[in-house]
Amino acid sequence: MYLWHFSFYTFAQTIVVPDFPSMSSLTDSENIQRLTQEVISLLKKLIETPSFSKEEENTAVLIQDFFRQREIPFHCKRNNVWAYNKYYDAAKPTILLNSHHDTVKPNKSWTLDPFQALVEDDKLFGLGSNDAGGCLVSLIATFCHFYDRKDLNYNIVIAATAEEEISGKEGLEIVVPELPEISFAIVGEPTEMHLAVAEKGLLVLDCTAKGKSGHAAREEGDNAIYKAIQDIEWIRNYQFPKVSPTLGPVKMSVTIINAGSQHNVVPDTCTFTIDVRATDQYTLEEIIEVIQENIQSEVSARSIRLRPSSIPMDHPIVQAGLKFGRTAYGSPTTSDQALLTCQSLKMGPGHSERSHTANEFIYLHEIEAGILQYISMLEEVVTM
């Protein structure tokens, strides 16, 4: 019988399945081939089940069913699902494998049905196939491969999480407190299985320039738009002196501006928004302080949750990837990696440029190769 422990969605829900002996009598190669086909089948089901951010409950059930069918105990909180290796040992360090099962909404340029898992010439089409379904199922296969191994020097936990596409607060962020201390993490995002050893953080700042209203026909008022223009010009031209060797410079862009109510009134306020892509050379607080010291406008940070992340080049998992011929680079985009305080590597099958595009797809051979690379890299680490 399954045991359920939950209190609505405030606390983690835990599902425990019976402890059955391993059913695998196959060779590693045969087992990996079988796992690959099983997770591709899972990916097709995920594609055909809408899972927009905050609406992932049905894909969460599919992932639960996959674990249940394999007799793997799992845990749930909101629309997040995670599981531990069979011989989890609290005395050992823990590796986190994480990717997300939410998607963006399909854009109007789709000519295929975004919720039909269509295979043509090795391409699997469908919403979320590339971002990040292929990554997620490849990591699930990797976890299953190591699940009942007794010879591991690390624990392995797999987390299929929600709300990544909107940087939501009820995805990985609410799972991390439920986990043991994480030694390092692999975050599945489409990188062509290259090694994103660093990732820029995201800081969104809402700024308000204040003036004084007056009639536009007379020399009255203090135009807030002009004050905002001065600040925006500083933002456009300023360069933070410290440049990251992997992520490059901090990048600031003004992306929204609003002011005025009618043509003949000098506006007394002008608001604008700054998108800041932060590097590992500055804390988000340091960046805010520099901006506040140099502009007239009031500055308010929407959040300081999405911090830059990195992993050293000499880390064993990075060295394992380099050994297999992969390239290390710094990623300008933000993922759930920003919510982790441990060292983390972003890596997965698929191509970033296909994400959020019409007729999104992933090659089946990318998933197959991704599973093999994940397993091979972790073998270099978990049995050291």
C-alpha positions as CSV (number, residue, x, y, z in Angstrom):
1,M,0.0,0.0,0.0
2,Y,1.2,3.5,-0.7
3,L,1.6,5.9,2.2
4,W,0.7,9.5,1.8
5,H,1.8,12.3,4.1
6,F,0.6,15.8,3.2
7,S,-1.1,18.9,4.5
8,F,-2.7,20.5,1.4
9,Y,0.2,22.2,-0.4
10,T,2.0,23.8,2.5
11,F,4.1,20.8,3.3
12,A,5.8,18.2,1.2
13,Q,3.8,15.3,0.2
14,T,5.6,11.9,0.4
15,I,4.7,8.8,-1.5
16,V,6.5,5.6,-0.4
17,V,6.3,2.5,-2.6
18,P,7.2,-1.0,-1.5
19,D,10.9,-2.0,-1.5
20,F,11.0,-4.6,-4.3
21,P,14.3,-6.3,-5.4
22,S,15.8,-5.0,-8.6
23,M,14.2,-6.5,-11.7
24,S,17.1,-5.8,-14.0
25,S,19.0,-8.7,-15.4
26,L,20.1,-6.8,-18.4
27,T,23.6,-5.6,-19.3
28,D,24.3,-1.9,-18.8
29,S,24.1,-1.3,-22.5
30,E,20.8,-3.1,-22.8
31,N,19.5,-1.3,-19.7
32,I,20.4,2.1,-21.1
33,Q,18.8,1.3,-24.4
34,R,15.6,0.2,-22.6
35,L,15.6,3.3,-20.4
36,T,16.1,5.6,-23.4
37,Q,13.0,4.2,-25.1
38,E,11.0,4.4,-21.9
39,V,11.9,8.1,-21.3
40,I,11.2,9.0,-24.9
41,S,7.8,7.5,-24.5
42,L,7.4,9.6,-21.3
43,L,8.5,12.7,-23.2
44,K,5.8,12.1,-25.8
45,K,3.2,12.0,-23.0
46,L,4.6,15.2,-21.5
47,I,4.3,17.0,-24.8
48,E,0.7,15.9,-25.2
49,T,-0.2,17.1,-21.7
50,P,-0.4,20.9,-21.4
51,S,1.8,22.2,-18.6
52,F,2.0,26.0,-18.7
53,S,3.7,27.5,-15.7
54,K,1.5,27.2,-12.6
55,E,-0.6,24.6,-14.5
56,E,1.8,21.6,-14.4
57,E,-0.3,19.3,-12.2
58,N,-1.0,16.8,-15.0
59,T,2.6,16.4,-16.1
60,A,3.5,16.0,-12.4
61,V,1.2,13.0,-12.3
62,L,2.8,11.6,-15.4
63,I,6.2,11.8,-13.7
64,Q,4.9,10.3,-10.5
65,D,3.4,7.4,-12.5
66,F,6.7,6.8,-14.2
67,F,8.4,6.4,-10.9
68,R,5.6,4.4,-9.4
69,Q,5.8,1.9,-12.4
70,R,9.5,1.5,-11.7
71,E,8.8,1.0,-7.9
72,I,10.8,4.2,-7.0
73,P,9.5,6.1,-3.9
74,F,9.0,9.8,-4.6
75,H,8.0,13.0,-2.9
76,C,5.8,15.8,-4.0
77,K,5.2,19.5,-3.2
78,R,2.9,21.5,-5.3
79,N,3.7,20.5,-8.9
80,N,7.3,19.4,-8.0
81,V,8.4,15.7,-7.9
82,W,11.6,14.4,-6.5
83,A,13.2,11.1,-5.6
84,Y,16.4,9.6,-4.0
85,N,18.6,6.7,-5.0
86,K,17.6,3.4,-3.4
87,Y,20.6,3.2,-1.1
88,Y,20.6,6.8,0.1
89,D,23.1,7.3,2.9
90,A,22.9,10.6,4.9
91,A,26.7,10.3,5.5
92,K,27.5,10.6,1.8
93,P,27.4,13.9,-0.2
94,T,24.5,14.4,-2.5
95,I,24.3,15.3,-6.2
96,L,21.1,17.0,-7.5
97,L,19.8,16.4,-11.0
98,N,17.2,19.0,-11.9
99,S,15.1,20.1,-14.8
100,H,11.7,21.6,-15.3
101,H,8.4,20.3,-16.8
102,D,6.6,23.6,-17.3
103,T,6.4,25.2,-20.7
104,V,5.7,28.6,-22.2
105,K,2.5,29.1,-24.2
106,P,2.8,28.3,-27.9
107,N,3.2,31.4,-30.1
108,K,0.9,32.1,-33.1
109,S,3.5,30.9,-35.7
110,W,3.1,27.2,-35.0
111,T,2.0,25.3,-38.1
112,L,1.9,22.0,-36.2
113,D,-0.2,21.0,-33.3
114,P,2.0,22.0,-30.3
115,F,0.4,19.2,-28.2
116,Q,1.0,16.4,-30.7
117,A,4.2,14.5,-30.2
118,L,5.1,14.0,-33.9
119,V,8.3,12.2,-35.0
120,E,9.6,12.8,-38.5
121,D,13.2,12.0,-39.6
122,D,14.6,11.6,-36.1
123,K,12.9,14.9,-35.0
124,L,10.4,14.9,-32.1
125,F,8.2,17.9,-32.5
126,G,6.0,19.4,-29.7
127,L,5.8,22.1,-27.2
128,G,8.5,21.7,-24.5
129,S,10.3,19.0,-26.5
130,N,13.6,21.0,-26.5
131,D,13.0,23.3,-23.5
132,A,13.3,21.3,-21.4
133,G,11.6,18.0,-21.9
134,G,14.5,16.3,-23.6
135,C,16.8,17.4,-20.7
136,L,14.3,16.3,-18.1
137,V,13.7,12.8,-19.4
138,S,17.5,12.3,-20.1
139,L,18.2,13.1,-16.4
140,I,15.4,10.9,-15.3
141,A,16.9,8.0,-17.3
142,T,20.3,8.8,-15.8
143,F,18.8,8.7,-12.3
144,C,17.1,5.4,-13.0
145,H,20.4,4.0,-14.2
146,F,22.1,4.7,-10.9
147,Y,19.1,4.2,-8.7
148,D,19.8,0.8,-7.3
149,R,23.6,0.9,-7.4
150,K,25.2,0.1,-4.0
151,D,28.7,1.2,-5.0
152,L,28.1,4.9,-5.2
153,N,30.2,7.4,-3.2
154,Y,27.4,10.0,-3.7
155,N,23.7,10.0,-3.2
156,I,21.7,11.1,-6.3
157,V,18.4,13.0,-6.2
158,I,16.3,13.8,-9.2
159,A,14.0,16.8,-9.1
160,A,11.4,17.5,-11.8
161,T,10.3,21.0,-11.0
162,A,7.7,23.6,-11.9
163,E,7.5,27.3,-12.8
164,E,11.0,27.7,-14.3
165,E,9.7,29.6,-17.3
166,I,8.3,32.4,-15.1
167,S,11.0,32.3,-12.4
168,G,8.2,31.3,-10.1
169,K,8.4,30.9,-6.4
170,E,6.7,27.5,-6.2
171,G,9.1,25.5,-8.3
172,L,12.7,24.5,-7.3
173,E,12.8,27.2,-4.7
174,I,10.3,25.3,-2.4
175,V,12.0,22.0,-3.1
176,V,15.5,23.0,-2.1
177,P,14.6,23.3,1.7
178,E,13.3,19.8,1.6
179,L,16.6,18.4,0.3
180,P,19.8,17.5,2.1
181,E,22.9,19.7,1.6
182,I,23.8,19.5,-2.1
183,S,27.4,18.9,-3.1
184,F,26.8,20.0,-6.7
185,A,24.0,20.1,-9.2
186,I,23.4,19.4,-12.8
187,V,20.7,21.6,-14.2
188,G,19.1,20.3,-17.4
189,E,18.8,23.0,-20.1
190,P,19.5,22.6,-23.8
191,T,23.2,23.3,-24.3
192,E,24.0,20.7,-27.0
193,M,25.6,18.9,-24.0
194,H,28.3,21.5,-23.7
195,L,29.2,22.7,-20.2
196,A,27.7,26.0,-19.0
197,V,30.1,26.4,-16.1
198,A,28.7,29.9,-15.2
199,E,25.4,31.6,-15.6
200,K,24.5,35.2,-15.4
201,G,22.0,36.3,-12.7
202,L,19.0,38.5,-13.3
203,L,18.2,41.7,-11.5
204,V,15.1,43.7,-12.4
205,L,15.0,47.3,-11.1
206,D,12.0,49.6,-11.2
207,C,13.1,53.2,-11.2
208,T,11.1,56.4,-10.6
209,A,12.2,59.9,-11.7
210,K,10.4,62.6,-9.8
211,G,9.7,66.2,-11.0
212,K,6.9,68.7,-10.7
213,S,3.8,69.1,-12.8
214,G,3.0,72.2,-14.7
215,H,1.4,73.6,-17.9
216,A,3.4,72.7,-21.0
217,A,2.7,76.1,-22.6
218,R,4.4,78.0,-19.8
219,E,7.7,77.8,-18.1
220,E,6.2,75.7,-15.3
221,G,7.1,72.4,-13.6
222,D,10.1,70.2,-13.6
223,N,9.8,67.6,-16.3
224,A,10.4,64.1,-14.9
225,I,11.0,62.7,-18.4
226,Y,14.1,64.8,-18.8
227,K,15.5,63.6,-15.4
228,A,14.8,60.0,-16.5
229,I,16.6,60.6,-19.8
230,Q,19.7,61.7,-17.9
231,D,19.6,58.6,-15.8
232,I,19.0,56.3,-18.8
233,E,21.9,57.9,-20.6
234,W,24.2,57.0,-17.6
235,I,22.8,53.4,-17.6
236,R,23.4,53.1,-21.3
237,N,27.1,54.2,-21.1
238,Y,28.3,52.9,-17.7
239,Q,30.5,49.9,-17.6
240,F,31.2,48.0,-14.4
241,P,35.0,47.7,-14.2
242,K,35.3,44.1,-13.2
243,V,34.7,41.7,-16.1
244,S,34.1,38.0,-15.5
245,P,36.4,35.6,-17.4
246,T,33.5,33.3,-18.2
247,L,30.5,35.6,-18.3
248,G,32.0,38.9,-19.5
249,P,30.7,42.3,-18.3
250,V,27.6,43.1,-16.3
251,K,25.0,44.2,-18.9
252,M,22.3,46.8,-18.2
253,S,19.3,47.5,-20.5
254,V,16.4,49.9,-20.0
255,T,13.4,48.0,-21.4
256,I,10.3,49.8,-20.2
257,I,9.5,53.5,-19.8
258,N,6.2,55.3,-18.9
259,A,5.3,58.9,-18.2
260,G,2.7,61.5,-18.9
261,S,-1.1,61.7,-18.9
262,Q,-1.9,64.3,-21.5
263,H,-0.1,66.4,-24.1
264,N,-0.2,69.8,-22.3
265,V,0.8,68.7,-18.8
266,V,4.5,68.5,-17.7
267,P,4.7,65.0,-16.0
268,D,5.9,64.9,-12.4
269,T,6.9,61.3,-12.5
270,C,8.5,59.0,-15.1
271,T,9.1,55.3,-14.4
272,F,11.4,53.0,-16.2
273,T,12.7,49.4,-15.8
274,I,16.3,48.2,-16.0
275,D,17.1,44.6,-16.9
276,V,20.5,43.8,-15.3
277,R,22.4,40.6,-16.2
278,A,24.8,40.1,-13.4
279,T,28.1,38.2,-13.3
280,D,30.0,36.4,-10.6
281,Q,32.2,39.5,-10.1
282,Y,29.5,41.5,-8.1
283,T,26.8,40.6,-5.7
284,L,23.3,41.9,-6.7
285,E,23.4,44.2,-3.7
286,E,26.7,45.7,-4.9
287,I,25.2,46.4,-8.3
288,I,22.2,48.1,-6.8
289,E,24.4,50.3,-4.7
290,V,26.4,51.4,-7.7
291,I,23.3,52.4,-9.6
292,Q,21.7,54.2,-6.7
293,E,24.9,56.3,-6.2
294,N,24.9,57.4,-9.8
295,I,21.3,58.2,-10.8
296,Q,18.7,60.6,-9.5
297,S,15.8,58.3,-9.7
298,E,14.5,56.1,-6.9
299,V,15.5,52.5,-7.4
300,S,13.5,49.5,-6.2
301,A,14.5,45.9,-6.8
302,R,11.7,43.5,-7.7
303,S,13.8,40.6,-6.4
304,I,17.3,39.5,-5.5
305,R,16.6,35.8,-5.9
306,L,18.2,35.1,-9.3
307,R,21.9,35.2,-8.5
308,P,24.8,34.4,-10.8
309,S,26.1,30.8,-10.5
310,S,29.2,28.9,-11.4
311,I,31.3,25.8,-10.9
312,P,35.1,25.7,-10.9
313,M,36.9,24.5,-14.0
314,D,38.8,21.9,-12.0
315,H,35.6,20.4,-10.5
316,P,35.5,16.6,-11.2
317,I,32.2,16.8,-13.1
318,V,33.6,19.6,-15.4
319,Q,36.8,17.7,-15.9
320,A,34.7,14.7,-16.9
321,G,32.9,16.7,-19.5
322,L,36.1,18.1,-20.9
323,K,37.5,14.6,-21.1
324,F,34.6,13.6,-23.3
325,G,35.3,16.5,-25.7
326,R,32.7,19.0,-24.5
327,T,33.3,22.8,-24.4
328,A,33.0,24.9,-21.3
329,Y,31.4,28.4,-21.6
330,G,29.5,31.1,-19.7
331,S,25.7,31.3,-20.3
332,P,24.0,34.7,-20.7
333,T,20.6,33.2,-20.0
334,T,19.0,32.5,-16.6
335,S,17.6,29.2,-15.4
336,D,16.7,27.5,-12.1
337,Q,20.4,27.3,-11.6
338,A,20.0,30.9,-10.2
339,L,18.0,29.5,-7.2
340,L,20.8,27.2,-6.1
341,T,23.5,28.1,-3.6
342,C,25.6,25.1,-4.3
343,Q,28.1,24.7,-7.2
344,S,26.1,23.8,-10.4
345,L,26.6,22.9,-14.0
346,K,24.0,23.7,-16.7
347,M,24.0,21.0,-19.4
348,G,21.5,19.2,-21.5
349,P,20.6,17.8,-25.0
350,G,18.9,20.1,-27.5
351,H,19.8,23.6,-28.8
352,S,19.0,26.8,-26.9
353,E,18.0,28.6,-30.1
354,R,15.0,26.2,-30.6
355,S,13.5,27.1,-27.2
356,H,10.2,29.0,-27.4
357,T,10.1,28.8,-31.2
358,A,7.3,27.7,-33.4
359,N,7.4,24.0,-34.3
360,E,9.9,23.3,-31.5
361,F,11.7,20.0,-31.7
362,I,14.5,17.9,-30.4
363,Y,16.4,15.2,-32.2
364,L,15.9,11.7,-30.8
365,H,19.6,11.0,-31.2
366,E,20.3,14.1,-29.0
367,I,18.4,12.5,-26.2
368,E,20.2,9.1,-26.7
369,A,23.6,10.8,-26.7
370,G,22.6,13.0,-23.8
371,I,21.8,10.1,-21.6
372,L,25.0,8.4,-22.5
373,Q,27.0,11.5,-21.7
374,Y,25.3,12.2,-18.4
375,I,25.9,8.6,-17.3
376,S,29.5,8.6,-18.5
377,M,30.3,11.8,-16.8
378,L,28.7,10.8,-13.5
379,E,30.5,7.4,-13.6
380,E,33.7,9.4,-13.5
381,V,32.6,11.1,-10.2
382,V,30.3,8.8,-8.2
383,T,32.6,5.9,-8.1
384,M,35.8,7.9,-7.4
